[in-house]
Amino acid sequence: MIGVLASNAVLWPVAVPLATAAVCAALWGRIEAQRVVSWIGTILLFAVSLALLSRTVMDGIQAIQFGNWAAPFGVTFAADRLGAAMAAITGLMALATMIFGLADIRRREEEAGFHVLFHGMLAGVNGAFLTGDIFNLYVWFEIMLITAMGLLSIRRTRAQLDGTLKYAVLNLFSTLLFLLAVALLYGAAGTLNMADLGRVLPTLPPSATLTVSALLFLAGFGIKAGYFPLFFWLPASYHTASITIAAIFAGLLTKVGVYACYRVFTLIFAVDGSGLRDILAVMAAGTMLFGVFGAAVQWDVRRILSFHIVSQIGYMLLGLALATPAGLAGGVFYIVHHIVVKANLFLIAGAIHRASGTFDLRRSGGLLKRSPLLAMLFLVPALSLGGIPPLSGFWAKFMVIDAAVKDQAWWLVGVSLFVGILTLYSMTKIWMEAFWKSPVLPREAARPVPRPMLVAIALLSAVTVVIGLVAQPFVLYVNEAAAGLADPAGYIDAVLGPGMAARPGATP
């Protein structure tokens, strides 16, 4: 029995949240029972995700085929070091947000289907991380989109419905571009299995079909990830969600688009030696700059953080644009670091609102004296986001910028450092307005921050500190993950069988 569970380890991070969502749906109207099932499912998801990560580290890439159909004819799930790490961090985010949600999720949200939608979204996210089929990547994107729309509008306020509409329109357009790209790719290669595409496409001559397909993939994933110039929907919608939902969105949803870019533009298409490199570099710089400038003029802490999702995505895109093992390693490290830090900052925004009664920094203040523990916990992710040593953000920025220096991409180095300074400005602004200055509202004492909120924030802050102080094993891990991306022969052989890999990456 244990052998069967272990041999199918790549399946469980998707199967567990799907089963949890199904059971919660069957218990519709029985909120207490749904809570119990939801918690069991969350803990199991975290456990099986860690088990997959451990098995991938010990035994290499995990791949399974469904229905006894050998690849590329059957449906494939595969987990390399990147996919396993993304599944594990998804489990951690689910656990942290569920803890926070004990004090934030309202009963009427649970009655509207929070638990069903939440676990359905987690299934979609992990399905996207672990699928080995480009069309099924589209299917998991759709599951993620539908459930995310439900969560975004779950309180049914006017602002949420407006944000959901903006989110839906742009993401549906992204889905259309993605589907067109898949159709063109299938027409050119005759296969949808990503490992098989990595084997077949290098044998094909460059063509307009492949070029258009690559650009459509980039545009479709770019909208989902929040790349420049396609990011405007994100700060217009994320701040309307409840904090628990906004935190899981900020941590995970945009990273699915980033992950898809890393997968497609290493395994299927080559960045180095093609025009994609320059396009990605410009998009990375624009994403960093427009995001950080947008954050600088905001006063609502949620909108500041939403724009900083965009700016930090630019660093991840920069790692892909460099297309070197060092750049890819820095990008992967940045993805993992940012998921933890950004979700934590949104949770802290919720705690600030609970303590001061407002998200508007101009109306806040005094929390350093009135909530010193919250102030201390804020400093960890805020300084990490700004790249201050020895926290995780320092190593993430260092690895990406060092890779750019080695590649002599000096203008990208300059943009990265400049954006880092403005990021510190935004974090200092939140500190000065919410914590340092005297309170604006006439309240003698801050409202207490519920213990579950502080526990969730402390958990993610501890992860940030550990990654920063014990960085070496994480750096070694992402270097191995980047080596697998730079030379995907091991991924192709794990899915299709030994000796099936050709040279990596077709030039569009």
Buried (B, 14 or more C-beta within 10 A) or exposed (E): EEEEEBEBBBBBBBBBBBBBBBBBBEBEEEBEBBBEBBBEBBBBBBBBBBBBBBBBEEEBBBBBBEEEEEBBEBBBBBBBBBBBBBBBBBBBBBBBBBBBBBBBBEEEBBEBBBBBBBBBBBBBBBBBBBBBBBBBBBBBBBBBBBBBBBBBBBBEEEEBEBBBBBBBEBBEBBBEBBBBBBEBBBEBBEBBBBBBBBBBBBEEEEEEBBBBBBBBBBBBBBBBBBBBEBBBBBBBBBBBBBBBBBBBBBBBBBBBBBBBBBBBBBBBBBBBEBEBBEBBBBBBBBBBBBBBEBBBEBBBBBBBBBBBBBBBBBBBBBBBBBBBBBBBBBBBBBBBBBBBBBBBBBBBBBBBBBBBBBBBBEBBBBBBBBBEEBBEBBBBBBBBBBBBEEBBBBBBBBBBBBBBBEBEBEEBBEBBEBBBEBBBEBBEBBBEBBBBBEBBEEEEEBEEBBEBBBBBBBBBBEBBBEBBEEBEEBBEBBBBBBBBBBBBBBBBBBBBEEEBBBEBBBBB
